[in-house]
């Protein structure tokens, strides 16, 4: 399974925000990487550089590589809604992202691993494809044999964030992807319009 496995803090510093979640190293060095990282007199970025950076931020945030991301963009372009919003909604509808949002894992990378290792079921069937796109009403659960996995129980214990488009039953370790989130409900700081402009060139 192709995915980014490089240094996370370095990437977070590049974008100026902890896109991979809580990161103590990022908090200590909240400035761009490289020998000129803390130099405030950096040159002004071009329009293309800003658009490219926004696309890279979205890809790293959701853990999606270029080909997959471009395919999602094509799908978003073919839909009836606003392309940029639909693109983010498709990213949010991915199984690995929903597993992360439900608190089953404390990171998208961890959620992807849980899905790949067959710990997660959708509508009662085990699904091991992280990029699987959920539909409203789909049920996502931790499979019976995996309910005692330490990383899952620890993550659920520490999970406090509630999302309006997801419900979670703690006893059953099962949740429902109630609806596709509206743009305002998606907390990620991504300017999707820049991504649309970049791919439209």
N, C-alpha and C positions, 0 to 999 in steps of 0.2 A: 504494500500500500504506500504510494508516494505521498510524502508530506514533508513540511519543513521541520528539520531536527536541529537547526543551528542554535546559537546563543540567543535566548529570549530577551534578556535585559538590553542587549545592544540594539535590537530592533525596536524595543519600547522607547529607548532614549532617542532613537532616530525620529520617531513620531511625536516625542514630547509628552507621551501619556502611557500609563501601564496597560497596554492593550491585551496582555495575557493574564491580567488579574493582579492581585497583591504581589508586590515585588520590593523587598527591602533594599536590594542593590539599586533599583531604579530611584527610590526615594533619596538615597545618599548622593547619587550623581544624576540629577534631573536636568541634564543638558546633552546635546548631541555627542555621539562618539567621535573618536579621532583626536589628533593632537591640537586641533583648533576648536574643539568642541565647546569650550566655555567662552569663546571669543564672540562678543556681542556685535562685532562689526561685520558679520557675515553678509555677503552680497544678496541682493533681492532675487528671489526665485522667479523663473519665467512661468508663464501660464501653463505651459506643457509640464514643467517640473511639479507644479502644484497638483495638476490633474493626475499625473503619474503617481505621486506620493499618496493621494487619496485612494487610488485603486489598490496600491500595495498595502495600505493600512487595512482596507476591507478584506483583502485576501489573507493577510496574516491574522487578523482578528478572528475570522471564521475558519481558518486553517484550510483554505482552498487553493489549489494550484491553478496556474494560468489557464490551461485548457478547460478545466471544469468551470472556472469562473466565467470564461468567455461563452461557454455553452449556456450557463445560467442567464447571461446577458442577452443572448439570442432568444431564449425562452421569454424573458421579460419584454423584449422588443415586440415579440409576436402577440403579447397579451393586450387586453383592452385598457388596462390601467396606465398610470404614469410610470414610465420605464424604470426610473431610478428607485422609486418606492417598491415596485414589484420585485426588482432585483434583491433588495434588502429583505423583503417578505419571503422570497424563495430561500435565501440564506437562513432566515429564522425558522423556516419549515423543515430544514434538514434534521434527520433523526439525532445526529451527534449534538447539534445545538439545543434541541429540545431536552435531551437527556441532561445536558449542562444546566439549562434553565430550570429544570425540575429539582435540581440540587442533588441528583444521583451521583454526580461528579463535580468536583470544585473547579474543573477547567475543561475547556473544549477538547484539549489534547487527551485528557483522561477519559472523557466521554467517548471519544472516538475509539479508544482502546477497549473500553467496556463493550461497545457495540461489536467491534471486530472479534472479540473473544467470546461472543455469543452469550452475554449476560443479560441481554435486553430482548423483550418480545414486543411485538406490535399486533394488537387485536388477537392475542393468544398465540401468535406464530413467532418463532425466533427469527430476528432479522439481523444479519451481520454486515450490513452495508451502511456505513456512516452517512453517505450522501442520499440515502433514501428520503424522498420528500413525503412528509405526512399531509394528510387531508384533515380538515376540521371534523372532529368527532372520533378520530383515531385514539385508541387506548395504548399507552406506553407503560410497560411494567418491568420490574426486575424479576427475572425468572426465578422460580421456586428454589432451585439449587444454589442460586447466587445471593439469596437474601442475607446470608451471614458473612459475606465478603467484607473484610474490615474497611477497605477504602470506601465502599458504598455506605456502610453504616456510619462511619465517621463524617463523611460528606453530608449526609442527610441530617445528622445531629447538629452540624454547624450551619446548615442552610437557613437563612432568614428572609431572603428576598422573595416577594410574591409578585407574580405576573398575572395580569387580568385575563390573558388569553389561555391560561393553563390552570387546571385544577390538579390537586395532589391528595391522595389518600394515604396517610402515613401507615396505618395498620396493614393495608394490602400491599403497600409499596407499589402503588399504581397511580398513574395520572392520565388526564385526558387533554389532548391538544384541541381545545374548545373552538378556537377560531384563528384565522390568520391575523397577526397583529397589525394595527394601524401604524403608520409611520411615527406618530407621536408616542406610541407605546414602546417603541424600540429604543432602548437606552444608549446604543452605541453612537459615539460622536463621529459620524461619517457624513461627509457632504456628497451624497450620491449623484448630484447634478454634475460634479466634476468628472465622475466616472463615465457618465453618459456622454459628456462632451468629448472625452478622450477616445472612447470607442467609436464615436460618430465621425471622427476625422478621416 
